[in-house]
Structures are given as structure tokens and as C-alpha cells.
Amino acid sequence: MRGLRIVLLLLLVLLGWLQYRLWFGSGGQREVAQLESQVRQQARDNAGLQQRNDALAAEVEDLKSGEAAVEERARNELGMIKPGETFYRVIEPQEPAPAEPAP
């Protein structure tokens, strides 16, 4: 009878130790939940970066294949014009800054 109690006590201690490792130890539930959260965040970041990469790849393909995209970029970013065209720049009038009252 005494041997059975010792075995039962050892099994309870073993069960407690295993439960502790499951919930709080290395590779336990807390760490798994934290890693799953990091994986979800990384997947969101990757999706955003993939969209950006797809847009850039489409832009590169457009620049390689057509003259219209190159011309548009040259006009907008470099201010270039075709021969025979006249360039007009429209400048919006600036509103005067309010005067500060003298002390």
C-alpha cells in the first residue's frame, strides 16, 4: 500500500511538472501564442510589400514596352517638352502672411 502511494505521488509530481512546462516553459502555450501573433503580423507586412512589388513590376514593364509611359514620365518629372511645343507655367498667387501685432 505504501509503494502505491509513492508511485501516485511521483505521478502527480510528474503531471504538475509537465503542466508547468506546457503553460510556462520553453515552447509552451505563451510562446506559441506570441509566435503566432508575430507570424500574422509578418504575413500582413508581406502582403503589403507584395502589392508594392507588383505595382513596381507593372510600372517597369510599362516603361519597357511603351513610349507613352516614358513620355509621360519625362514630361511630369523632368519638365521636358516636344519640339515645337510652348511651355506655360501657371503660378498661383500666394496669400500674404498675416502681420503680427506689435507689443
C-alpha positions as CSV (number, residue, x, y, z in Angstrom):
1,M,0.0,0.0,0.0
2,R,2.8,2.3,0.8
3,G,4.5,1.7,-2.6
4,L,1.3,2.6,-4.3
5,R,1.2,6.0,-2.5
6,I,4.7,6.7,-3.5
7,V,4.0,5.9,-7.2
8,L,0.8,8.0,-7.0
9,L,2.8,10.9,-5.5
10,L,5.5,10.6,-8.2
11,L,2.9,10.6,-10.9
12,L,1.2,13.7,-9.5
13,V,4.6,15.5,-9.3
14,L,5.3,14.4,-12.9
15,L,1.9,15.7,-14.0
16,G,2.5,19.0,-12.3
17,W,5.9,19.4,-13.9
18,L,4.6,18.6,-17.3
19,Q,1.7,21.1,-16.9
20,Y,4.2,23.8,-15.8
21,R,6.3,23.1,-18.9
22,L,3.2,23.1,-21.2
23,W,2.0,26.5,-20.0
24,F,5.1,28.4,-18.9
25,G,8.2,26.6,-20.2
26,S,10.2,26.9,-23.4
27,G,7.9,26.2,-26.3
28,G,4.8,26.5,-24.1
29,Q,1.5,28.0,-24.8
30,R,2.5,31.6,-24.2
31,E,5.5,31.3,-26.5
32,V,3.3,29.6,-29.2
33,A,0.7,32.4,-29.0
34,Q,3.4,35.1,-29.2
35,L,5.0,33.4,-32.3
36,E,1.6,33.0,-34.0
37,S,1.0,36.7,-33.4
38,Q,4.4,37.5,-35.0
39,V,3.6,35.3,-38.0
40,R,0.2,37.1,-38.5
41,Q,2.0,40.5,-38.4
42,Q,4.7,39.3,-40.8
43,A,2.0,38.0,-43.2
44,R,0.3,41.4,-43.2
45,D,3.7,43.1,-43.8
46,N,4.5,40.7,-46.6
47,A,1.1,41.2,-48.3
48,G,1.7,45.0,-48.3
49,L,5.2,44.6,-49.7
50,Q,3.9,42.2,-52.4
51,Q,1.4,44.7,-53.6
52,R,4.1,47.4,-53.8
53,N,6.4,45.0,-55.7
54,D,3.6,44.1,-58.1
55,A,2.9,47.8,-58.8
56,L,6.6,48.5,-59.4
57,A,6.9,45.5,-61.7
58,A,3.9,46.7,-63.7
59,E,5.4,50.1,-63.9
60,V,8.8,48.7,-65.1
61,E,7.0,46.6,-67.7
62,D,5.0,49.6,-68.9
63,L,8.2,51.7,-69.2
64,K,9.9,48.9,-71.2
65,S,7.1,48.2,-73.6
66,G,5.6,51.6,-74.4
67,E,6.7,55.1,-75.4
68,A,3.7,56.7,-73.8
69,A,4.8,55.9,-70.3
70,V,8.3,57.2,-70.9
71,E,7.0,60.4,-72.5
72,E,4.6,60.9,-69.6
73,R,7.4,60.5,-67.1
74,A,9.7,62.8,-69.0
75,R,7.0,65.5,-69.1
76,N,5.9,65.2,-65.4
77,E,9.2,64.5,-63.6
78,L,11.8,66.2,-65.9
79,G,9.7,69.0,-67.3
80,M,10.6,68.1,-70.9
81,I,8.5,69.3,-73.9
82,K,8.3,68.2,-77.5
83,P,9.9,70.3,-80.3
84,G,7.5,73.0,-81.4
85,E,5.5,73.0,-78.2
86,T,5.3,76.1,-76.0
87,F,5.7,75.6,-72.3
88,Y,3.4,77.6,-70.0
89,R,3.8,77.6,-66.2
90,V,0.8,78.8,-64.2
91,I,1.7,80.1,-60.8
92,E,-1.0,80.5,-58.2
93,P,-0.9,83.9,-56.3
94,Q,0.2,83.4,-52.7
95,E,-1.8,84.9,-50.0
96,P,0.1,87.4,-47.9
97,A,1.0,86.2,-44.4
98,P,-0.9,87.9,-41.6
99,A,1.0,90.6,-39.9
100,E,1.9,90.1,-36.3
101,P,0.7,92.7,-33.9
102,A,3.5,94.9,-32.3
103,P,3.8,94.6,-28.5
